[in-house]
């Protein structure tokens, strides 16, 4: 499944978060390994040469997040960016999280 061709759909709640089996399936649609935190979040650290590259990446992530209407947690240190993604309205993971993760992967 090509998640880059899909668009995040606004979630106002009332939808059940993914079960572990669904998470495992959607992880296979990603290009790189992401960590799963308590079956509620996916997270990944991206390492860069320097702070300038970090900020260029973060700005691109912000642009994608705005266009998708789905916003991750972004932690920044000198040459590392930590991304955490989950669907806040349901307190867990949905297809939107994997769509955003897959689009972020294409930035590096």
C-alpha positions in Angstrom: 0.0 0.0 0.0 1.4 3.4 -1.0 0.6 5.7 1.9 2.2 8.7 0.1 -0.8 8.7 -2.2 -3.2 9.0 0.7 -4.3 12.1 2.7 -4.9 12.3 6.4 -8.6 12.5 7.3 -9.6 14.7 10.3 -10.4 12.6 13.3 -12.7 14.0 16.0 -12.7 10.9 18.1 -15.3 8.1 18.2 -12.9 5.8 16.3 -11.2 3.0 17.9 -7.3 3.2 17.9 -5.4 0.5 16.0 -4.9 -2.9 17.7 -1.4 -4.3 17.9 -2.1 -6.5 14.8 -3.1 -3.5 12.7 -0.1 -1.6 13.9 2.2 -4.4 12.8 0.6 -4.5 9.3 0.9 -0.7 8.9 4.6 -0.8 10.0 5.3 -2.9 6.9 4.1 0.0 4.7 6.9 2.2 6.0 10.3 2.4 4.4 12.3 2.5 7.6 12.0 1.1 11.1 9.9 3.1 13.6 9.6 2.3 17.3 6.2 1.6 18.8 5.6 3.1 22.2 3.0 1.1 24.2 0.9 0.5 21.0 -0.1 4.2 21.2 2.7 6.1 19.4 5.2 5.6 16.7 8.6 7.4 17.0 11.8 7.7 15.2 15.1 9.6 15.6 16.7 11.2 12.5 20.3 12.2 12.7 21.9 15.0 10.6 25.2 16.6 10.0 24.5 19.8 11.9 21.9 22.1 13.3 21.2 23.8 10.0 20.2 20.4 8.4 18.1 19.7 11.4 16.2 22.9 11.0 15.7 22.4 7.2 14.2 19.0 7.9 12.0 20.3 10.7 10.6 23.0 8.5 9.8 20.5 5.8 8.1 18.2 8.4 6.1 21.2 9.6 5.0 22.0 6.0 3.8 18.4 5.5 2.1 18.4 8.9 0.2 21.6 8.1 -0.9 20.3 4.7 -2.1 17.0 6.2 -3.7 18.7 9.3 -1.9 16.2 11.5 0.8 17.4 13.8 3.6 15.3 15.4 5.7 16.0 18.4 9.1 17.2 17.3 12.0 17.2 19.6 15.2 19.0 18.5 18.8 18.7 19.7 21.9 19.8 17.9 21.9 17.2 15.1 19.0 14.9 16.0 15.3 15.2 15.5 12.9 13.0 17.4 9.4 12.6 15.8 6.5 11.1 17.8 3.2 10.5 16.0 -0.2 9.5 17.3 -3.8 10.5 16.9 -4.5 12.7 19.9 -8.4 12.5 19.6 -8.3 8.7 20.1 -5.3 8.4 22.3 -3.6 5.9 20.0 -2.7 5.1 16.4 -4.7 5.4 13.2 -4.0 5.3 9.5 -3.2 9.1 9.6 -0.2 8.4 11.7 1.3 6.0 9.2 0.5 8.3 6.3 2.4 11.2 8.0 5.3 8.9 9.0 5.6 7.6 5.4 5.6 11.2 4.0 8.3 12.2 6.5 10.5 9.3 5.5 10.6 10.7 1.9 12.2 13.9 3.2 15.5 12.1 4.0 
